């Protein structure tokens, strides 16, 4: 499966952005999906995850209450709605697909994911 992330950009602190991840090759309903981010000089970190059905979601503490992950399996799309953005949210954001059974703990690790998109840059100015 191929993943294409988009929607990044430059936004002022307190603003919002909506990231999208479109899959091709195999339907997105076959995968649990995650969003990760990587800031310069830092390791890639978990942001949010959603199960195949969309019934289960998970967020890192740093984004909980500000970000929302959702999916539209009919459109092979996963979305990350980001609000109340902070300068520390600045990073390259990656979407990823996990073909295994959903597991909240496992889904927070980059090693759980089989496929990755190319990343989209999010820059939040103060």
PyMOL commands that set and color helices and strands:
alter all, ss='L'
color gray80, all
select helices_A, chain A and resi 28-30+73-75+87-89+106-108+110-112
alter helices_A, ss='H'
color red, helices_A
select strands_A, chain A and resi 2-6+9-12+17-24+32-38+45-50+57-59+67-72+77-82+91-98+115-116+120-125
alter strands_A, ss='S'
color yellow, strands_A
deselect
rebuild
show_as cartoon
